Amino acid sequence: MGKVGLGGESEIRGLPLFDYLSPNLQHQGGFIRFRFNEEAVEKEYTIRVGMKSRSIFFATPATEQVIAYAR
């Protein structure tokens, strides 16, 4: 196998399968989804976190208020 991604609807660290595979995993980053209330409308945003590049990229269009919230 070349690469395998792990993810779940909630936190997967601490689960038996993750703990078993953990010594062989390379943590490279991932996506974070969050909701933000803007002008009485709740919207969902997705950001990608780069562990090696130490960067955050918004995968969805975002306003300055949302960017400030993510910071």
C-alpha positions as CSV (number, residue, x, y, z in Angstrom):
1,M,0.0,0.0,0.0
2,G,1.2,3.5,-0.8
3,K,-1.0,5.8,1.2
4,V,-4.0,5.3,3.4
5,G,-6.1,8.1,4.9
6,L,-8.0,7.8,8.2
7,G,-10.9,9.8,9.3
8,G,-14.2,9.7,11.1
9,E,-17.2,11.7,12.1
10,S,-15.6,12.3,15.5
11,E,-12.1,12.1,17.0
12,I,-10.4,8.8,16.1
13,R,-7.3,9.2,18.2
14,G,-7.5,6.8,21.1
15,L,-9.6,4.2,19.3
16,P,-8.1,0.7,19.2
17,L,-7.5,0.6,15.4
18,F,-5.8,4.0,15.4
19,D,-3.6,3.0,18.4
20,Y,-2.6,-0.2,16.6
21,L,-1.6,1.7,13.4
22,S,-0.2,4.7,15.1
23,P,3.5,3.7,15.2
24,N,3.4,3.4,11.4
25,L,1.5,6.6,10.6
26,Q,2.9,9.8,9.2
27,H,0.8,12.8,10.3
28,Q,0.5,15.0,7.2
29,G,-2.5,17.2,7.9
30,G,-6.1,17.1,7.1
31,F,-9.4,18.9,6.8
32,I,-11.2,20.7,9.6
33,R,-14.9,21.5,9.2
34,F,-16.6,24.1,11.4
35,R,-19.8,26.1,11.5
36,F,-19.8,29.9,11.8
37,N,-22.8,32.2,12.5
38,E,-22.7,35.2,10.2
39,E,-25.5,37.7,10.0
40,A,-27.9,35.2,11.7
41,V,-27.1,32.5,9.1
42,E,-25.1,29.4,10.1
43,K,-22.6,28.4,7.4
44,E,-20.2,25.5,7.2
45,Y,-16.5,26.1,6.3
46,T,-13.7,23.7,5.5
47,I,-10.0,24.4,6.0
48,R,-7.0,22.2,5.1
49,V,-4.2,22.2,7.5
50,G,-0.7,21.6,6.3
51,M,1.5,20.1,9.0
52,K,4.8,20.2,7.0
53,S,4.1,23.6,5.4
54,R,2.5,25.0,8.6
55,S,-0.2,26.6,6.6
56,I,-4.0,26.8,6.5
57,F,-6.0,26.9,3.3
58,F,-9.7,27.7,3.1
59,A,-11.3,25.1,0.8
60,T,-14.5,27.1,0.9
61,P,-14.9,30.9,0.2
62,A,-14.5,32.8,3.5
63,T,-15.0,36.3,4.7
64,E,-12.6,38.3,6.9
65,Q,-14.7,37.5,10.0
66,V,-14.4,33.7,9.4
67,I,-10.6,34.0,8.8
68,A,-10.3,35.9,12.1
69,Y,-12.3,33.2,13.8
70,A,-10.0,30.5,12.4
71,R,-6.9,32.3,13.6
